[in-house]
Amino acid sequence: MKVRLVRNLNFEAAHRLPQVPPGHKCARLHGHSFKIDLTVEGETDPRTGWFIDYAVIDEAWQPLFELLDHNYLNEIEGLENPTSEVLAAWLWERLKPKLESLTMVTVHETCDARCEYWGE
């Protein structure tokens, strides 16, 4: 049976958006409690009854968490303009090689706004 699993993760970080129009509030330094959803899809193993151990997802996420959490995103290579769109693609590029079954990265910047990215 084919399944889709979603692992909810989070981190706290500050950023500013340098490419927004003059006077835009997001040009100022501010922070978010980012929520990340990593979606994987695949076949359930008939013997174990599961597709993937969530610990495998956590292991792939941990180095990125350590890099992002309580940091200034603009200072991280590749995140100089850390929009949700850029962050989602940045996460995808780093996670997909470790999680071949990854089908979507969702970045929740606020409780009512998110970006969904599923690769090129």
C-alpha positions, 0 to 999 in steps of 0.5 A: 500500500502506498502512503504519504507521511508528513513530519512536522518540525520547527525552528526559530530564526530571524531574517529580513527581506532585502529585495522588497520595495522600499518601506516594506515592513519585511525589510526590517529585521524580524523573527519567525517561529518557522514550522516545516512539514517534510512529506515523504511517499512510498510503499508500506513494508508488508512485514513491518507495517510502515514505510519509513521510520520517522527517526530517518527523517529526523536524522536528515533534518538535524544538521539543518536544524542546527544551522537554522535554529536561533540564527540570522538566516541572511547570513547562511549561504544560499539564504541571503534573500530568505523568503519562504520560497527560497527557504523551501527550495534550499531545504529541498536541495539539502534534504532530497539527497538524504530522503529520496522519498521526499515529495514536498517541503512546506514552510509555514512562516506564520500560522496562516501563510505557507509555501509548498515546494515539490522540486523542479 
